[in-house]
Amino acid sequence: MKRALAVIGGFLIVACVGLFAVYLSRNPEKRALDDDVRRSAPGKFMRLSDGVTHYELSGPDSGATVVLVHGFSVPLYIWDSTAAALSSKGYRVLRYDEYGRGLSDRPNATYNADLYDRQVGELLDSLHVTGRVHIAGVSMGGWVTGTFAGRHPDRVRSLILVDPVAGKSGGPPSGFRIPAVGPLAWQAFVVPTMADGQMSDFVHPDRFPDWKSRYREQMQYRGFGRALLSTLSARTGVSMDSVYHTVATANVPVLLIWGEKDNTVPFANNTTVRAALPNAEFHSISDAGHLPILERAAFTDSIILSWLEKQPKDR
């Protein structure tokens, strides 16, 4: 018995040492994200209670404010086309990197709805945006914006959802939940593959040849993978139906857009979201995957602009 336990113990030690070696060789996070990095970076930075937030503000100060919130891991540039289209039409467009992504801080915190909600509210307050805003979320941005709209309907003119997360999240696979070992395995085996994995969001990935290289820029800064794993864990058991139902109860006008060939959040999920948001205006986008704001940019932007133009100005 003692011999068996010794063998098992030795095997576990060897396995842990091996895992740590793989972690050291494969983990892409080698640099600290600090003021020196940000000094030459585009955009602006605001220090909020949980850390520094990277943001960009475009369009005239007199325009109605539209806040664009990205998804699980691709930072604010996911909205490049939409931001340009809206600001050129006179809207004041605010987009930012969620904590843990892009050039925003990676605080050692729980990446839950409270953290993301606080980031939006504090950023608006710091920029002295006191009136109601239109707020748009793509993919996991549906969780962030749906939460914000449901909690603060007095601050929201309308909600725009693009291929939003739906249903109930099961969280990360059980192996990644093991203390100490799980995060190491996540950094060693999952995080290094994430740039390549982003291409599955497109029906025509060849049209976005620089997508992976742009994504990898944020991967070099420590805390990126930890933030993503924490986000997955925090979403465990969260019912998006309940989040969207709260928005509907608050009578926030909603525009729902979905790529018909989405494999990330399958198109069929639109039925459950529409059931929770029965008054939402719905548009399906043909020949587009998870990101119709990029694959069918001009068409999708025209839908968003039309929606914004018909919203009451005094709401």
Secondary structure as UniProt FT lines:
FT   HELIX           2..26
FT   HELIX           35..39
FT   STRAND          44..48
FT   TURN            49..50
FT   STRAND          51..58
FT   TURN            61..62
FT   STRAND          65..69
FT   HELIX           76..79
FT   HELIX           80..88
FT   TURN            89..90
FT   STRAND          92..96
FT   TURN            99..100
FT   TURN            102..103
FT   HELIX           113..126
FT   TURN            127..128
FT   STRAND          133..138
FT   TURN            139..140
FT   HELIX           141..151
FT   HELIX           153..155
FT   STRAND          156..162
FT   STRAND          168..169
FT   HELIX           174..177
FT   TURN            179..180
FT   HELIX           181..185
FT   HELIX           186..190
FT   HELIX           191..193
FT   HELIX           194..197
FT   HELIX           198..201
FT   HELIX           205..207
FT   TURN            209..210
FT   HELIX           211..219
FT   TURN            222..223
FT   HELIX           224..234
FT   HELIX           240..249
FT   TURN            250..251
FT   STRAND          254..259
FT   TURN            260..261
FT   TURN            263..266
FT   HELIX           267..269
FT   HELIX           270..276
FT   TURN            278..279
FT   STRAND          281..285
FT   TURN            286..287
FT   HELIX           292..295
FT   HELIX           297..309
FT   TURN            313..314
//
